[in-house]
Amino acid sequence: MKWRKTKATPPNAAADKAAGWIARRIIKVREKWVSAMNRLMSKLSPKGQKVFWIVGIAVMVCYCSSLIAMSFGKGNTTTLRLGSIQRPLSQVTAKKNIPATVSQKALIPIIRFQNYLDSLAKTPDGKRQRDSLLKARPGLMDSLETVERLYCK
């Protein structure tokens, strides 16, 4: 008996078609850029090409140096920041009195989540994430406080 190979249809043919279209567009834009740069550089003499490259490299070096220098400044920059990495505690600290009737295993994820939310508020990016989370789930903090009041008196 002869086994035939069947064509495997991709699960998401529309996504593959879109990805192919995007890839072709990117290649066309890249080819146009290369041809324009070739036309520009062919008009220059070898000495002019050297000057062009030296000026271009000098501009890039100055820009990168300014980014590095600004990261050491005191302004509110989002470039390279020096400082310690802050991350949420992986273990739960026993800061709340949990009654014996409540399973500690059930409350550990809630306490960890509270610690995570507290640690998010320490960095600017974390504040944005926390605000976004609380905006999407407006009753979240109230629910956490209710659980805390009920079980951790």
Buried (B, 14 or more C-beta within 10 A) or exposed (E): EEEEEEEEEEEEEEEEEEEEEEEEEEEEEEEEEEEEEEEEEEEEEEEEEEEEEEEEEEEEEEEEEEEEEEBEEEEEEEEEEEEEEEEBEEEBEEEEEBEEEEEEEEBEEBBBEBBBBEBBEEBEEBEEBBEEEBEEEEEEEEEBEEBBEEBBE
